[in-house]
Amino acid sequence: MTSVLYDAPGPRARRRNVLLSVLFIALLAALLWWAWQAMDDKGQLKWDLWQPFTTADAWNTYLLPGLWGTLKAAALSMVIALPLGAALGIARLSDHRWLSVPTGAVVEFFRSIPVLLLMLFANELYAQSANIASEDRPFYAVVTGLVLYNSSVLAEVVRAGILALPRGQTEAAYAIGLRKGQTMTSILLPQSVTVMLPAIVSQLVVIVKDTALGGAMITYGELLTARSTLAANYANVIPSFIVVAAIFIVLNFTITSFASWLEGRLRRGKKTTGAVLSPNDATIAGTAATGAGGGTF
């Protein structure tokens, strides 16, 4: 069986793929076993180090407040960055150079600067020229850095998603009298959503992970900062890293799974126009196609 994208592997290629898969699994198992032995030799598998994670005190005092800080900064950044990125991406496609050129410069500027540098700059800017309480300043700085960077990246995602559509979509819209704004909002954007969704989800995952930069550099109270405090109190550095990594994996896997479900739902919804033909309609259509019915030409 041959796919549109590639030729199906033959018997020899399938045997080679199976062999490589077995070798990879064996190497992965050996690596995990080595890591397990190394942790055991260092005493990192003792129950005393893991026992705090079974108590409500560790979760209610450290991990859950840190998780709330991560989710709060990431959610607000997503809510602001998504529409802002869409607006910037559409503006870059404008026929008016007075709009597309400055927008392109803004997008390229913030897309080229590391998000950590944006957070540090925003934190210092708020400290010098804004009347924001010192305990709230890290939160504003983290959100500002995430919004500036990720909205510029999402702008490129939106622009690429729209340009990926067949040009005939735009031409057909113009042919029926739609203006460019109507074409964008009614034809191009709805169709490009499924094209852009995987890249958008990847960027949302990046937003969640990048909140840790604020905790490391400007003492924002997110999950990784809470882990540091917890490890200092319970002296379980390695176990705390493993638990926090597992939390991030579950969180990002949840976002990705929801996006996959949403993408599948959107694709299934586009397989039909919603019109339902009755048997009589099908008979009439067949008659018209064959020229039957005694009509003259």
Backbone bond lengths (Angstrom), bond angles and torsions (degrees), N, CA, C in turn:
res aa  C-N    CA-C-N  psi(-1)  N-CA   C-N-CA  omega(-1)  CA-C   N-CA-C  phi
1 M - - - 1.478 - - 1.521 109.86 -
2 T 1.307 116.57 130.59 1.459 122.19 -177.43 1.518 110.37 -108.39
3 S 1.340 116.43 131.21 1.457 121.87 177.98 1.523 109.54 -88.70
4 V 1.333 114.45 164.75 1.463 119.00 175.94 1.520 110.50 -66.64
5 L 1.328 116.53 -32.58 1.458 120.83 -174.92 1.519 113.22 -90.12
6 Y 1.341 118.00 -29.86 1.454 119.26 -176.76 1.523 109.29 -157.84
7 D 1.337 115.04 162.13 1.464 120.64 175.84 1.519 109.47 -81.58
8 A 1.304 116.35 135.37 1.455 120.55 178.19 1.524 109.75 -62.19
9 P 1.348 118.88 138.31 1.466 121.00 -177.73 1.523 111.41 -66.69
10 G 1.307 115.26 146.00 1.457 121.14 177.13 1.513 111.05 -84.50
11 P 1.322 117.58 -175.14 1.472 121.00 -178.01 1.529 113.23 -58.17
12 R 1.325 116.59 -41.70 1.462 119.78 -179.46 1.525 111.32 -66.58
13 A 1.322 116.64 -42.84 1.467 119.93 179.26 1.526 110.99 -66.78
14 R 1.345 116.80 -36.72 1.469 119.05 178.62 1.523 110.91 -65.33
15 R 1.342 117.40 -40.20 1.466 119.59 177.64 1.528 110.96 -63.48
16 R 1.344 115.38 -40.60 1.466 118.56 178.59 1.531 111.27 -64.77
17 N 1.328 117.97 -40.65 1.459 121.06 178.54 1.520 111.65 -64.18
18 V 1.331 116.52 -40.43 1.464 119.67 178.05 1.519 110.59 -63.72
19 L 1.342 116.86 -42.53 1.462 121.00 179.20 1.526 111.34 -62.45
20 L 1.329 116.74 -44.24 1.474 120.18 178.51 1.525 111.09 -64.36
21 S 1.323 117.39 -38.43 1.457 120.48 178.54 1.524 111.39 -64.12
22 V 1.341 115.92 -42.30 1.470 119.67 178.82 1.522 110.55 -64.25
23 L 1.342 117.22 -42.52 1.465 120.50 178.67 1.522 111.32 -62.89
24 F 1.340 116.86 -41.36 1.462 119.93 179.88 1.529 110.88 -64.28
25 I 1.327 116.96 -43.44 1.463 120.20 179.49 1.520 110.48 -63.46
26 A 1.340 116.29 -40.44 1.463 119.50 179.13 1.532 111.44 -64.07
27 L 1.342 116.51 -43.15 1.464 119.81 178.39 1.519 111.27 -65.24
28 L 1.332 117.15 -39.84 1.460 120.24 178.34 1.519 111.04 -64.41
29 A 1.339 116.75 -42.19 1.466 120.27 178.35 1.527 110.65 -63.30
30 A 1.341 116.69 -39.64 1.463 119.95 178.61 1.530 111.07 -65.24
31 L 1.332 116.39 -39.70 1.464 120.25 178.84 1.524 110.87 -64.89
32 L 1.331 116.90 -43.15 1.465 120.20 178.82 1.528 110.93 -64.44
33 W 1.338 116.15 -39.65 1.457 119.45 178.42 1.527 111.37 -64.59
34 W 1.346 116.40 -40.68 1.466 119.75 177.31 1.530 111.21 -62.89
35 A 1.343 116.31 -43.34 1.461 119.91 178.95 1.532 110.63 -63.09
36 W 1.326 116.20 -40.98 1.462 120.42 178.89 1.536 110.64 -61.86
37 Q 1.339 116.84 -45.94 1.452 120.60 -179.73 1.526 111.53 -64.79
38 A 1.337 116.31 -40.31 1.465 119.59 179.59 1.522 111.15 -63.59
39 M 1.331 116.79 -42.20 1.463 120.09 178.05 1.521 111.20 -66.40
40 D 1.336 116.19 -37.66 1.463 119.44 179.40 1.529 110.97 -66.94
41 D 1.329 117.17 -39.90 1.467 120.47 178.89 1.523 111.64 -64.15
42 K 1.324 116.97 -32.75 1.465 121.20 -179.97 1.527 112.48 -87.70
43 G 1.319 117.13 1.63 1.455 120.34 178.83 1.511 114.58 75.80
44 Q 1.346 117.09 19.90 1.462 120.43 -177.66 1.523 113.04 -83.10
45 L 1.329 117.43 -4.64 1.460 120.25 179.47 1.527 112.45 -102.96
46 K 1.308 116.79 7.74 1.457 119.50 178.46 1.526 110.28 -65.09
47 W 1.310 115.35 142.24 1.462 120.35 -177.31 1.528 111.93 -62.07
48 D 1.322 118.00 -29.01 1.460 120.58 -178.97 1.527 111.80 -61.74
49 L 1.330 117.50 -29.79 1.463 120.88 -179.71 1.523 112.05 -80.37
50 W 1.302 117.68 -27.10 1.463 121.87 -178.15 1.521 112.91 -96.73
51 Q 1.301 116.56 -19.86 1.460 120.92 -176.24 1.531 114.19 -59.11
52 P 1.364 119.74 -35.02 1.471 118.42 178.78 1.527 114.20 -57.71
53 F 1.331 117.62 -28.29 1.470 119.91 -178.21 1.525 112.11 -74.81
54 T 1.317 117.29 -7.09 1.468 121.09 175.61 1.523 111.62 -95.89
55 T 1.324 117.40 1.71 1.462 121.21 -179.02 1.526 110.25 -106.78
56 A 1.318 114.96 152.62 1.466 120.09 178.75 1.518 112.13 -70.20
57 D 1.322 117.13 -26.22 1.461 120.10 -176.86 1.525 111.68 -63.21
58 A 1.339 117.05 -45.34 1.468 119.95 -179.20 1.521 111.51 -63.87
59 W 1.314 117.03 -38.53 1.462 120.35 -178.85 1.522 111.84 -75.77
60 N 1.319 117.41 -47.21 1.469 120.42 -176.40 1.524 112.78 -72.06
61 T 1.324 117.14 -29.61 1.465 120.52 -177.07 1.518 112.71 -88.74
62 Y 1.338 116.87 -35.22 1.455 119.91 -171.72 1.533 113.37 -119.80
63 L 1.322 117.73 -62.30 1.457 121.18 -167.64 1.521 113.39 -70.44
64 L 1.313 118.32 -47.51 1.464 119.54 -178.16 1.530 112.66 -66.24
65 P 1.346 119.83 -44.02 1.472 118.07 173.29 1.525 113.14 -59.93
66 G 1.342 116.71 -38.05 1.466 119.16 176.69 1.513 112.04 -66.13
67 L 1.331 116.46 -40.76 1.463 120.11 177.06 1.522 110.96 -63.42
68 W 1.320 117.23 -38.67 1.462 120.56 177.47 1.528 110.77 -63.14
69 G 1.327 116.56 -40.02 1.466 119.69 177.11 1.513 112.03 -62.75
70 T 1.331 117.24 -41.20 1.467 121.32 177.49 1.520 110.80 -63.51
71 L 1.335 116.56 -48.94 1.460 120.53 -177.92 1.523 111.85 -65.45
72 K 1.326 116.79 -38.23 1.466 120.16 -178.82 1.522 111.45 -64.49
73 A 1.334 117.21 -48.17 1.466 120.51 179.76 1.523 111.08 -66.43
74 A 1.342 116.71 -41.90 1.468 119.81 -178.36 1.520 110.93 -67.29
75 A 1.331 117.64 -43.42 1.467 120.79 -178.05 1.521 111.22 -64.01
76 L 1.327 117.30 -46.00 1.466 119.71 179.76 1.524 110.64 -64.60
77 S 1.317 117.16 -38.74 1.466 120.18 178.11 1.519 111.11 -64.28
78 M 1.337 117.46 -40.67 1.461 120.71 177.79 1.525 111.21 -63.31
79 V 1.328 115.65 -45.66 1.468 119.89 -177.24 1.521 111.44 -60.73
80 I 1.330 116.92 -35.76 1.470 120.20 -179.51 1.533 111.01 -84.58
81 A 1.328 117.32 -41.87 1.468 120.74 -172.94 1.523 112.72 -70.65
82 L 1.334 118.66 -34.64 1.466 120.33 -177.20 1.530 112.49 -63.42
83 P 1.345 119.75 -56.02 1.469 117.94 178.94 1.526 112.99 -67.20
84 L 1.333 116.66 -34.13 1.458 118.93 178.72 1.531 110.55 -66.49
85 G 1.331 116.66 -42.28 1.462 120.02 176.94 1.514 112.03 -63.28
86 A 1.353 116.97 -40.34 1.467 119.84 177.74 1.523 110.93 -62.66
87 A 1.341 116.61 -42.65 1.465 120.04 179.70 1.530 111.26 -64.22
88 L 1.332 116.81 -42.00 1.470 119.79 179.31 1.527 111.10 -66.94
89 G 1.346 116.63 -39.52 1.456 119.19 179.00 1.510 112.62 -63.98
90 I 1.338 116.66 -41.33 1.465 120.54 178.28 1.522 110.48 -67.95
91 A 1.340 116.05 -38.49 1.471 119.41 179.87 1.529 111.36 -64.04
92 R 1.325 117.36 -32.94 1.468 119.88 178.36 1.517 111.82 -67.21
93 L 1.319 117.00 -22.03 1.467 120.89 179.48 1.530 112.59 -90.35
94 S 1.318 116.43 1.33 1.459 119.82 -177.29 1.531 111.29 -65.20
95 D 1.334 115.97 147.24 1.456 121.24 175.22 1.525 112.06 -76.78
96 H 1.326 116.87 -13.97 1.464 121.78 -179.29 1.530 109.03 -87.62
97 R 1.311 116.49 114.28 1.460 120.34 -176.73 1.520 111.91 -66.26
98 W 1.340 118.19 -28.30 1.452 119.69 177.98 1.525 111.37 -64.65
99 L 1.332 117.50 -17.73 1.463 121.73 177.18 1.526 111.89 -102.49
100 S 1.322 117.61 -44.89 1.465 120.17 -174.75 1.529 112.63 -71.06
101 V 1.332 117.82 -38.19 1.472 120.12 -177.14 1.530 112.09 -68.27
102 P 1.354 120.03 -51.34 1.474 118.30 176.83 1.525 113.01 -61.40
103 T 1.325 116.20 -37.92 1.469 119.05 178.35 1.520 110.73 -62.73
104 G 1.328 116.90 -43.29 1.458 120.26 177.75 1.522 112.13 -61.26
105 A 1.332 116.36 -38.65 1.466 119.89 179.02 1.527 110.99 -65.56
106 V 1.329 116.76 -41.99 1.473 120.84 178.51 1.523 110.81 -63.27
107 V 1.329 116.41 -45.61 1.464 120.53 -178.84 1.524 110.82 -62.59
108 E 1.312 117.70 -47.37 1.458 120.91 -178.52 1.528 111.43 -66.16
109 F 1.318 116.79 -34.28 1.466 120.53 -179.52 1.528 110.74 -64.69
110 F 1.337 116.62 -54.10 1.465 119.40 -176.08 1.525 111.83 -74.36
111 R 1.324 117.86 -24.17 1.462 120.27 177.44 1.525 111.65 -73.54
112 S 1.327 116.38 -20.83 1.463 120.42 -176.80 1.526 113.03 -92.09
113 I 1.322 117.53 -12.31 1.466 121.49 -177.61 1.523 109.66 -94.78
114 P 1.334 119.48 133.51 1.465 120.88 176.73 1.523 111.10 -59.04
115 V 1.320 115.83 141.19 1.462 120.17 -176.70 1.527 111.19 -63.07
116 L 1.331 117.07 -31.73 1.464 119.68 178.46 1.524 110.77 -63.85
117 L 1.321 117.20 -40.37 1.467 120.45 178.27 1.524 110.68 -64.38
118 L 1.317 117.47 -37.64 1.463 120.70 176.72 1.516 111.16 -64.04
119 M 1.327 117.02 -39.95 1.468 119.87 177.94 1.528 111.34 -64.49
120 L 1.325 116.35 -44.58 1.460 119.99 -179.87 1.519 110.96 -63.95
121 F 1.320 117.08 -42.89 1.462 120.52 179.13 1.524 110.73 -63.55
122 A 1.339 116.92 -44.30 1.465 120.39 -179.94 1.525 110.85 -63.51
123 N 1.319 116.70 -39.73 1.468 119.91 179.50 1.523 111.19 -63.00
124 E 1.329 115.82 -42.67 1.467 119.32 179.34 1.526 111.00 -70.20
125 L 1.330 116.62 -37.29 1.456 119.97 178.82 1.527 111.20 -63.42
126 Y 1.323 116.72 -43.92 1.466 120.12 178.76 1.528 111.14 -66.45
127 A 1.328 116.50 -34.36 1.464 119.70 179.67 1.524 111.55 -68.29
128 Q 1.351 116.90 -33.90 1.453 120.66 -175.55 1.527 114.04 -89.65
129 S 1.324 116.86 -30.77 1.478 117.27 -169.62 1.516 114.68 -133.82
130 A 1.312 119.45 8.48 1.467 120.33 -179.50 1.522 109.77 -127.87
131 N 1.305 114.36 146.67 1.461 120.06 -179.29 1.533 109.21 -91.47
132 I 1.341 115.34 70.02 1.461 121.74 -179.50 1.519 108.13 -117.98
133 A 1.322 115.72 134.27 1.458 119.94 -179.63 1.525 110.39 -59.37
134 S 1.318 115.97 144.57 1.466 120.62 -175.36 1.519 112.17 -61.17
135 E 1.353 117.58 -31.59 1.467 118.75 -179.69 1.526 112.39 -75.84
136 D 1.346 117.11 -20.12 1.465 120.84 178.29 1.522 112.99 -95.35
137 R 1.320 116.61 -15.54 1.459 120.57 -174.26 1.535 113.23 -60.21
138 P 1.331 120.55 -43.54 1.475 118.99 179.37 1.527 113.15 -59.18
139 F 1.322 116.99 -37.38 1.470 119.78 179.10 1.523 110.67 -63.05
140 Y 1.321 117.54 -47.05 1.463 121.19 178.91 1.533 110.76 -62.70
141 A 1.325 116.76 -39.19 1.465 120.01 -178.90 1.529 111.23 -67.29
142 V 1.333 116.97 -41.55 1.464 120.44 179.15 1.523 110.57 -63.42
143 V 1.330 116.66 -46.67 1.463 120.56 -179.49 1.524 110.74 -63.92
144 T 1.321 117.13 -41.46 1.468 120.38 179.56 1.526 111.01 -61.70
145 G 1.328 116.85 -47.51 1.456 119.49 179.33 1.519 112.86 -62.29
146 L 1.327 116.74 -42.83 1.460 120.31 179.60 1.527 111.75 -65.53
147 V 1.323 117.07 -40.05 1.467 120.53 -178.96 1.522 110.77 -67.41
148 L 1.321 117.37 -46.48 1.469 119.96 -177.48 1.521 111.51 -62.32
149 Y 1.315 116.40 -44.96 1.475 119.31 -177.86 1.526 111.42 -71.74
150 N 1.322 116.63 -51.43 1.462 119.64 -171.64 1.524 112.60 -74.04
151 S 1.316 118.69 -28.98 1.465 119.30 175.97 1.526 110.51 -67.05
152 S 1.334 117.09 -35.14 1.467 119.33 177.23 1.532 111.04 -69.68
153 V 1.335 117.37 -37.06 1.467 119.98 176.44 1.525 110.47 -67.91
154 L 1.335 116.48 -43.73 1.460 119.84 179.33 1.523 111.54 -65.25
155 A 1.328 117.68 -29.08 1.461 120.22 176.31 1.520 110.75 -61.22
156 E 1.327 116.83 -40.64 1.458 120.47 177.20 1.527 111.37 -69.20
157 V 1.327 116.82 -34.56 1.462 120.24 176.98 1.531 110.22 -63.78
158 V 1.325 116.09 -45.37 1.467 120.55 179.69 1.522 110.55 -64.02
159 R 1.303 116.40 -44.92 1.475 119.85 -179.80 1.527 110.75 -61.49
160 A 1.342 116.86 -45.00 1.464 120.24 -179.93 1.522 111.35 -66.23
161 G 1.343 117.10 -37.16 1.457 120.13 179.02 1.513 112.69 -64.72
162 I 1.314 116.97 -39.41 1.464 120.53 179.28 1.528 110.62 -70.85
163 L 1.334 116.49 -42.03 1.466 119.63 -179.80 1.527 112.12 -69.04
164 A 1.343 117.04 -19.90 1.462 119.84 179.78 1.520 112.82 -74.84
165 L 1.328 117.58 -15.69 1.459 120.11 179.35 1.531 110.41 -72.23
166 P 1.322 117.59 149.62 1.471 120.04 176.96 1.528 111.34 -59.08
167 R 1.305 115.53 140.31 1.466 120.21 -178.47 1.529 111.65 -62.93
168 G 1.324 116.32 -24.54 1.463 119.67 179.45 1.508 113.40 -61.30
169 Q 1.342 117.59 -24.85 1.461 120.43 177.68 1.538 110.34 -62.91
170 T 1.315 115.00 -45.59 1.472 119.47 179.52 1.520 110.77 -68.28
171 E 1.306 116.93 -43.15 1.461 120.08 -178.91 1.521 111.40 -64.00
172 A 1.324 118.00 -39.16 1.455 120.75 178.46 1.532 111.12 -65.71
173 A 1.348 115.93 -38.00 1.460 119.26 178.45 1.525 111.08 -65.10
174 Y 1.336 116.53 -42.26 1.461 119.32 177.73 1.529 111.14 -66.02
175 A 1.327 116.21 -33.30 1.465 120.12 -178.20 1.530 112.19 -65.72
176 I 1.318 117.01 -30.20 1.476 119.04 179.32 1.522 111.92 -93.29
177 G 1.345 116.98 8.48 1.451 120.67 171.69 1.515 116.40 95.38
178 L 1.332 118.32 10.81 1.459 119.89 178.82 1.522 110.39 -76.82
179 R 1.316 115.49 142.26 1.454 120.41 173.98 1.526 109.35 -78.74
180 K 1.349 116.64 170.19 1.464 119.58 -175.46 1.525 111.50 -63.72
181 G 1.332 116.61 -40.31 1.460 119.30 178.51 1.516 111.75 -63.44
182 Q 1.323 117.07 -41.45 1.463 120.79 177.77 1.527 110.69 -66.67
183 T 1.313 116.81 -39.06 1.465 120.25 177.82 1.519 111.11 -61.83
184 M 1.322 116.21 -41.24 1.461 120.28 -178.51 1.520 111.44 -66.52
185 T 1.327 117.13 -48.12 1.467 120.51 -174.24 1.524 113.05 -78.98
186 S 1.329 117.59 -30.82 1.461 120.34 -174.17 1.526 113.51 -98.78
187 I 1.331 117.82 -26.77 1.465 120.48 -174.45 1.520 112.19 -113.84
188 L 1.327 117.39 -56.35 1.453 120.61 -169.49 1.527 113.39 -76.06
189 L 1.323 117.19 -50.87 1.464 119.38 -177.58 1.526 113.21 -60.40
190 P 1.351 118.83 -48.29 1.477 117.13 179.17 1.517 113.81 -58.71
191 Q 1.337 117.55 -36.61 1.464 119.89 -178.89 1.519 112.58 -76.08
192 S 1.319 117.06 -29.56 1.461 119.67 -176.47 1.521 113.02 -82.80
193 V 1.334 118.00 -7.46 1.460 120.19 -177.24 1.522 111.04 -59.88
194 T 1.333 117.08 -47.38 1.464 119.63 -179.33 1.522 112.18 -66.44
195 V 1.332 116.94 -28.96 1.468 120.06 177.09 1.528 110.07 -70.23
196 M 1.330 116.59 -39.03 1.457 121.23 -175.00 1.520 113.07 -84.54
197 L 1.320 118.48 -20.09 1.463 121.49 -169.04 1.526 113.76 -56.73
198 P 1.341 120.74 -46.80 1.484 118.34 179.03 1.523 113.36 -58.13
199 A 1.339 117.23 -42.64 1.464 120.11 179.90 1.524 111.13 -68.62
200 I 1.317 117.19 -36.81 1.465 120.62 178.35 1.523 110.42 -64.50
201 V 1.332 116.33 -43.58 1.463 120.16 179.38 1.527 110.59 -63.07
202 S 1.320 117.03 -41.39 1.465 120.26 177.31 1.522 110.66 -58.53
203 Q 1.315 116.45 -38.85 1.457 119.57 -179.96 1.516 111.28 -72.52
204 L 1.323 118.15 -32.92 1.467 120.54 176.32 1.524 110.65 -65.55
205 V 1.327 116.38 -37.95 1.466 120.07 175.82 1.526 110.33 -63.88
206 V 1.324 116.51 -39.54 1.466 120.72 177.10 1.523 110.63 -61.26
207 I 1.326 117.29 -39.81 1.466 120.93 178.79 1.522 110.62 -60.36
208 V 1.329 116.65 -45.54 1.468 120.32 -179.99 1.526 110.53 -60.00
209 K 1.317 117.15 -44.74 1.465 120.15 -177.71 1.524 112.10 -71.15
210 D 1.322 117.19 -34.89 1.463 119.93 -175.93 1.520 113.21 -72.49
211 T 1.324 118.00 -12.21 1.475 118.51 174.20 1.524 110.39 -61.29
212 A 1.342 117.53 -26.12 1.463 120.72 179.53 1.520 111.77 -64.47
213 L 1.339 117.87 -25.61 1.467 120.23 178.33 1.522 110.64 -64.43
214 G 1.327 115.82 -37.46 1.460 118.95 177.77 1.516 112.02 -65.28
215 G 1.329 116.96 -36.01 1.457 119.68 178.03 1.519 111.99 -69.30
216 A 1.327 116.31 -35.21 1.466 119.83 -176.60 1.525 112.60 -75.34
217 M 1.353 117.61 -31.75 1.467 119.99 -171.05 1.519 114.31 -111.09
218 I 1.333 118.37 -31.87 1.475 118.76 -176.63 1.523 111.43 -125.71
219 T 1.336 116.12 23.26 1.465 124.09 172.96 1.527 113.62 55.01
220 Y 1.328 116.33 38.28 1.465 118.47 173.32 1.526 108.87 -75.71
221 G 1.318 116.86 138.81 1.454 121.89 -174.29 1.515 113.35 -80.05
222 E 1.327 117.38 72.56 1.465 120.97 178.10 1.526 109.35 -108.17
223 L 1.333 116.53 -169.64 1.460 121.62 -170.28 1.523 112.46 -63.26
224 L 1.322 118.00 -41.59 1.461 120.26 -178.12 1.532 111.24 -69.61
225 T 1.319 117.50 -35.29 1.457 120.50 175.41 1.523 110.91 -66.13
226 A 1.341 116.47 -40.76 1.462 120.16 176.87 1.522 110.93 -63.36
227 R 1.326 116.63 -36.01 1.466 119.98 177.23 1.516 111.43 -62.16
228 S 1.327 116.56 -40.65 1.456 120.61 -179.91 1.528 110.81 -61.87
229 T 1.318 117.09 -43.73 1.462 120.66 178.60 1.520 111.06 -65.46
230 L 1.323 116.34 -41.66 1.460 120.74 179.33 1.533 110.55 -62.78
231 A 1.329 117.12 -44.89 1.464 120.45 -179.17 1.518 111.56 -64.59
232 A 1.330 117.20 -33.90 1.461 119.92 178.01 1.526 111.68 -67.61
233 N 1.325 116.76 -31.98 1.462 120.09 -178.83 1.523 112.96 -83.29
234 Y 1.322 116.88 -34.33 1.467 120.26 -176.36 1.525 113.17 -106.52
235 A 1.327 118.65 -3.25 1.468 123.20 179.01 1.524 111.87 54.78
236 N 1.329 116.14 46.14 1.472 120.75 179.36 1.528 109.70 -132.06
237 V 1.320 116.51 68.26 1.460 122.07 -172.50 1.528 111.07 -63.19
238 I 1.337 117.20 -54.91 1.465 120.76 -176.62 1.532 111.45 -63.29
239 P 1.333 120.27 -49.19 1.472 119.19 177.15 1.518 113.41 -58.33
240 S 1.342 117.63 -36.97 1.466 119.28 179.92 1.528 111.06 -67.25
241 F 1.333 117.83 -37.58 1.462 120.54 175.59 1.530 110.69 -62.50
242 I 1.324 116.50 -42.55 1.466 120.46 -178.47 1.521 110.64 -64.77
243 V 1.318 117.67 -43.51 1.470 121.14 -179.03 1.525 110.52 -65.29
244 V 1.321 117.23 -44.42 1.469 120.40 -179.76 1.528 110.39 -66.32
245 A 1.335 117.38 -38.56 1.470 119.94 176.39 1.526 110.23 -61.58
246 A 1.335 116.96 -40.72 1.467 120.48 178.05 1.525 111.15 -63.18
247 I 1.334 117.05 -38.23 1.472 120.45 178.35 1.524 110.34 -63.91
248 F 1.337 117.09 -44.01 1.460 120.52 178.23 1.529 111.05 -62.93
249 I 1.328 116.90 -39.85 1.463 120.22 179.64 1.519 110.50 -62.58
250 V 1.333 116.66 -46.19 1.466 120.51 179.79 1.525 110.74 -63.44
251 L 1.325 116.69 -41.99 1.461 120.85 -179.06 1.524 111.48 -63.39
252 N 1.316 116.74 -48.27 1.464 120.33 -178.43 1.530 111.48 -71.33
253 F 1.328 117.38 -34.11 1.460 120.12 176.31 1.528 110.63 -64.83
254 T 1.325 116.80 -36.30 1.464 120.31 177.03 1.526 111.15 -63.60
255 I 1.339 116.66 -43.97 1.459 120.39 178.57 1.524 110.69 -62.65
256 T 1.328 116.87 -44.89 1.457 121.11 -178.81 1.527 111.46 -65.50
257 S 1.319 116.98 -40.89 1.468 120.82 -179.84 1.521 110.98 -65.12
258 F 1.326 116.26 -42.06 1.463 119.17 178.02 1.518 110.53 -63.45
259 A 1.329 117.04 -41.14 1.466 120.14 179.82 1.520 110.98 -65.54
260 S 1.338 117.56 -38.21 1.468 120.28 178.07 1.524 110.92 -64.27
261 W 1.328 115.41 -41.61 1.471 119.18 176.97 1.523 111.08 -63.02
262 L 1.341 116.27 -43.01 1.463 120.29 -179.42 1.518 111.05 -65.82
263 E 1.333 117.24 -40.63 1.462 120.44 179.13 1.523 110.68 -62.97
264 G 1.338 116.60 -44.02 1.456 119.61 178.25 1.515 112.17 -62.35
265 R 1.312 116.20 -39.00 1.468 120.25 178.97 1.525 110.96 -65.63
266 L 1.335 116.27 -41.70 1.463 119.70 178.73 1.523 111.24 -65.30
267 R 1.341 116.93 -41.34 1.461 119.64 179.64 1.531 111.35 -66.04
268 R 1.326 117.19 -40.16 1.464 119.54 177.66 1.512 111.37 -65.69
269 G 1.334 116.59 -34.23 1.454 119.94 179.98 1.508 113.32 -68.99
270 K 1.353 117.05 -20.24 1.464 120.63 -178.71 1.524 112.86 -94.02
271 K 1.329 116.47 -0.23 1.455 118.45 -179.64 1.517 112.75 -78.33
272 T 1.318 117.57 -13.05 1.454 121.22 -179.46 1.506 109.93 -133.57
273 T 1.301 116.88 149.93 1.456 120.64 177.28 1.504 111.65 -86.48
274 G 1.333 116.92 -9.05 1.462 119.85 -178.57 1.503 113.43 90.56
275 A 1.352 118.81 -8.28 1.462 121.62 -179.91 1.525 109.78 -82.45
276 V 1.309 116.90 137.45 1.460 121.99 -179.34 1.517 108.33 -117.56
277 L 1.354 117.23 125.29 1.456 122.34 179.64 1.519 109.93 -95.06
278 S 1.305 115.47 136.74 1.460 120.56 174.00 1.522 109.04 -85.03
279 P 1.349 118.10 162.78 1.471 119.58 176.97 1.518 113.04 -56.26
280 N 1.326 118.13 -34.85 1.450 121.90 178.75 1.520 111.40 -65.43
281 D 1.369 115.80 -39.36 1.466 119.65 177.77 1.525 110.71 -63.10
282 A 1.342 115.92 -41.05 1.459 119.50 -179.34 1.528 110.96 -65.43
283 T 1.357 117.36 -36.89 1.460 120.84 178.69 1.514 111.12 -65.30
284 I 1.336 115.54 -43.61 1.468 120.30 179.98 1.523 110.52 -63.80
285 A 1.362 115.75 -41.82 1.458 119.45 -179.81 1.522 111.08 -64.25
286 G 1.344 116.61 -40.71 1.457 119.85 179.20 1.519 112.00 -66.47
287 T 1.323 117.15 -38.16 1.454 121.44 178.20 1.517 111.49 -64.34
288 A 1.339 115.32 -42.18 1.471 119.92 -179.66 1.514 110.74 -66.37
289 A 1.340 116.31 -35.98 1.462 119.53 -177.57 1.533 111.76 -70.37
290 T 1.336 116.90 -34.90 1.471 119.84 -176.98 1.525 112.65 -89.88
291 G 1.357 116.22 -12.84 1.448 119.72 -179.44 1.521 112.59 81.97
292 A 1.356 117.38 9.45 1.468 119.86 179.47 1.503 110.66 -75.13
293 G 1.314 116.35 164.59 1.455 120.40 175.95 1.492 112.60 113.84
294 G 1.337 118.71 2.09 1.463 121.04 172.34 1.512 114.37 82.70
295 G 1.328 117.94 7.93 1.458 118.22 -179.91 1.522 111.24 -72.42
296 T 1.312 116.47 155.34 1.462 121.24 177.35 1.518 109.42 -105.19
297 F 1.331 118.45 152.99 1.469 123.63 -178.95 1.507 108.89 -112.80
